[in-house]
């Protein structure tokens, strides 16, 4: 087992996640290249200064704008929306391999529909598919088949909407487009290449799939530990006993490397093919604004262990109990989290505004760091499609020493 320092681990993660400002990832090809490596970024519909997936990509891909991801999803279709780590965006070529996740998801949905007294929705599946076949891509609001039901505060009010959700998670329907956060559904046969739909999954059994899936999930982060947390959410990977067994098999087979980190009692894992990144510094004086559900910080406990940075996404925390704010973005500089800030919601072409800024305790604030943060705001403004905020306004905000 190789032993490394925490700084080496931080550098590895920053470099692996393309957060080092090297500028190698650009435009649509840069998005595709990043997705080929991580295979999954988490989707969340909340839009304060961009949705989570867009915030992930703006910190890695030069001159990124949200229309790039939209086109890759709904025009070129090299990516698609899918259950993975919650609802995620993944490469279309993974569709055959994800068959077992789709099956597990609909099995779970049947239980949810039963609990919500909406199981009748499953009687509408064929009728809804035929309706879409005849009428073309449609949002749920345009499909009114079956009854309305009292399914509780989180359930669908229309049986047809519950059926659409089931068909989407089963893979029989896909997303043709989106109107803001509203899905426009179409038959998967109209959206995916025939070759993709007819390709059988490449796994002989659950064990075979789970081994592939665990290694794939490690690739989404770069370095992980075997403790329950955000990285291991989802079918198969959340099973601690199975995961531990398969991590050992993958190490024994040379697919993974075990890493010990000075100051930590845990064992960490990276893919063998990523070993060359160990020991490479994160030298560039660059600052990045990190998404709330960014791959880098999926496991909050691991980030605290390695970066000494505690982060909670407080959107679901009652206002009176929030430590920081409703929608707060961590600020990464080189290989350290140096600050966090709460942006004002982006509206039209108004320059980005900072509602609150907090430096992390013990951070030595340097002129280089301030310049890197200013440049990060320039890039962020371009991503949002707004003018850069006034420099004096920004300097005043950054003067806050808590």
N, C-alpha and C positions, 0 to 999 in steps of 0.2 A: 504494500500500500504506500502510495506517495504522500508525503507530508508537505504542506505548503503554508505560507502565512496568510492571514486574512486579507492583507492588501493584494496578494496574488490572486486570491479568489475574487475580490472585487474587480480587479482589472480584467480577469477572465470574463466575468459576467458583462461588464461594460463593453468589452470588445466583441463578445459573442453576440450581444444584442444590437450591435451596430450603433451604439450610443456614443462612440468616441469621436464623432465629427470628422471622420476621414473622407466623407463626401463620395464614397464609392457607389452608394445607392442613389439612383436618380430616376425620376419619372415612373411611368408604368412598369418598365423593366426592373427598376429598383424594388418596387412593391412585390413583383413576382419573385424576384431573387430572395427577398427576405422571407416571403411565404414558403418558398421551397425549403428553407432551412427550418423554420419554426412550425410550419404546417397548421397553425391555429392561432388566431387572435380573438379575444372575447368581444362579443357584440353587446352593447347596451344602448337603448334608444334615447336615454337622457342627453339633451343637447344644451349645454350652458355656453361653452366655447368650443363646440365640436363634440361629436360622439366619441365614445371610448376608442373604437377601432381607428378613427381618423387621428385621434390624439396619439395613439401608439405609432402610427406611420409618420406623422409630421416630425417626430423626434428622430427619425431614422433615415428618411428619404428626402433628398434635397428638393426644394421647391414643391413639396407635396401640397395638393389641394384635394378636397373631398370628392370632386368629380372624377378623379383618377380611380378611386376605389369603386365608385358607382359604375363606371364603365367596365371595369374588370369583372364586376359581379353580374351586371344585367345587360351588357352589350357583347363583350368578348366572351364572357362566361368561363373564364379560366379559374375563377373562384366562385364559391357558392355559400349560402347561409345553411348551417346544419347544426343539429345537436352534437356537441363534443364536450368541451368544458363549458357547461351551460349551453346557451346558443352562441355559436362562434362562426367565424369566417374561415373556410379551409379551401385548399386547392380542389378543383373539380375532379382531378385525377384520383383523388382519395375516395370518391363515391363508392366504388365496388368494395373497398376494404372496410367501409364503415357500416356494412349491412347489419352486423351484430349490435351496433349501437342503436340503429334505427329500430331493430326488433325489441331490444330492451326498453327503449323509450316508449313504444306503443303499448307494451305490456304494462308499464307503469301508468300510462294514460288511461288504460281501461279501469284500473283501480281508482284513479282520480275521478273519472266520469261516473263510476258507481257511487262513490262518496258524494258527488255533487248531484246525484239523481238525474244524470244526463246521458245514461247509457244508451238511450234510444237514438242518440246521434249516430251510432254505428249502423243503424238501419238505413241511413240516408247516404251512405258513401257512394254507392253506384249511381244514384240519382244526381248527386252533386257533380261527380266526374262527368257524367253525360251532359249536364247543364253547361259546364265549362267547355266541353268538347264542341258544343253547338254554338255557344255565345262568345267564346274566346276568353282571354285573361280578364279576371274580375277581382275586385276587393270584396271582403266579407260583407260590406255594407250593401252590395248589389246582389247578394244571394240571400233569398228569404224562403227557405224550404224547411218544412217541419214547424214545430211549435216553439214558442218562447217558454223558458223554464226559470224557476227560482233556484239558481245553482250556488247561491251564497255570494259574498262580496268579491271573490276572486274568480268566479266561474263565468263562462259565456252565458249571456241572456238568451241567445238564439241557439237552438240545436244545430242549425246549419253552420254556425261559427265554430262550435265544438267539433263538428265533423271535419271542417276545413283544417282545423288545427291538427286533428288526428291524421288526416291524409298528408299534410305537410311533413309531420314527424315520421310518418311511415316511408316517405320518399315517393309516394305516388303523385303528389303535387310538389311543385317547386315555386319559387318566387320569380315571377316574370319581371317585376319592377317594384319600386316603392314610391309612394307619394308621402314624403316626409317619413313617418314611421309606419304607415299603413301598407301592409303587404298586398300586392296584386298577384293572385294565384293563377297558375296555368299547369297543365299536365306536364309531368316530367319528360314525357316522350317528345314534347315540343321544345323543351329547354336544353336537354342534355344530348350530346352526341350519341347516336345509336350504339356505337362501340362501347361507350362507358356503361350504358344501361344493360347491355348484354354480357358484359364481362363478369364472370362469377368471382365471388370473394376468394382470395388466395389462401385461406386458412383452413386447415383440416378439422380444427376443433376450437373450443373456447380457450384452452391453454395456449395454443399456437397464436390465436388472435391477441390474447392478453399480453403475451410477451412482446409482440410487435407494438401494441398500443402503449405499453409502459415506456418502451424506448422512445417512441414518438413523443410522448408527453414530456420526457426529459429534454428532448430536442426543442420543445417549445420554450423552455426556460434557459437551458444551457448547463446548469449545475443544480442539483437537488439533493435533499436529504430524505431519509425514509421516515418522516414524521407526518402524521395527518395534518393537513393544512390545505390552503387554496390550490396548490399545484395538483393535489390528488383528489379533486372533486370529480365525481362521475362514476359511471359503471366500470367495473373491473378494477380500476386504479384505486378506488377508495377501500377495497378489501385488503386490510393490512396483512393478513396471513398470506394471501395469494401474492400480493405485491412483494413481500419480503422473499418469498420463495423464488419469484421470477427475477428479482434483482440479483439474487445469488446465481441463478442459472446464467443470466446475461454476463455477469462478471466472469464466471467460470468458462464461458464460451468466448471470451475476449471481446464482447460487444460493448461492455461498459468498463470503466476504470473506477476503483474505489480511491477516494481522496480523504486524507485526514487533514484537518485545519488546526493550526496552533491556537489554543485557547478555547476549542470546542470539543465536547465529548462525543459529538455525532460523527457518523460516517457520511460522506458526500459522494455523489456519483456524477460522472460525465460520460458522454459517448466516446468511444475509443477514437473515432475520426476527428474529434475536436481537441485532442491532446496537444496539438501544435500551438494552440492559443495559450496554454499554460506558460506563465513566465513573461508574456508580452505585456509591456506597460501600457497604461492608458494615458499617454503623455499630453495629448492635445488639450489646450486650455479652453475647453468648450463647456457650455452649460446647456442642459436640456430640461424641458418641462415634461414630466412623466405622467402618463394617464393614470386615473384611479384604479383601473383594472389592467394595468400594463403587465405584460409577461414577466418583466423583471421583478415585480413586487407581488406576484400571485401569492407567495407564501410569506405572510407578514412576519411570522416567527423567524424564518430563515434570514430575512432582511435585517431584523433586529440583531440577530446573532452575528452577521457578517459586516453590516454597515453601521450598527449602533443607531438605527433609525426606526422609530415607532410611528406607524401610520395606520389610521383607521379612516375609511371612507364614511363620512358622517351624514350622508344624505338621508339615511333612515334613522338617524339619531334625533330625538326631540330637540328642538332648538335650545332649550334651557340646559340640556345636558351636553351640548357640543363643546369640545375643548378648543377647536379651531373654527371651522365653518362648514357651511352646507356642501360646497363643491371645491375642494382644496387640491391643488396640484403640487406634488413634491418637485423640488429643484435639485437636479444632479449637476455637480461640477467636477470634472475629471472622474474620480472614482468615489466621490463622497456626496451624500445628501447634505446640502448646506443650508437649505431653506425650504419653505413651503409658502404658497400664496393662494388667496381666494380671489379669483377674477370676478369682475362684474359680468353678468350675462351679456353675450355678444348680440348687439342689435344693429342691423343694417350696416352702414359704412362708418359708424362712429368708432374712433380709435379705441383700442382695447384699454380697459381701466382695471386698476388693482383695488379691490375692496379692502383687503388686509394682506400684510406681508409679515412673515415671521422668520427670523434667522434661527438656525439650530444652535443650541447651547454649545459654547466652547469653540465655535467656528472662528478662525482668524480671517477676517474680511480684508481682501487685498484689492488693489487697483485692477489687477488682471482679472480677478473674479468678477468685479463690478462690470468691467468691459465685456466679459463673456456673457453676463446676464443681459446686458443691454443688447448685444447681438442676438441672443436668444429671443428677446422680445421683438426685434426686427423680423426674424424668421417667422415668429408666431403671428405677427401682424400680417405678413404675406400669406400665411396659411389661412387666416381668417378673411383675407381680402379686404382689409381695412388699412387706413393710414397708421403709421407709427405714432405712438403717444408722444406728447411733448417731453423732451429730454429732461427739463427741469422738474416736471411732474414725476418722472420716473426716479430721478435722483432723490427727490424728497421722500418718496415711498421707500427707497432702499436705505435711507438713513435710519430708519426705524431699527433700533437695537434691542427691541422688546424690553 
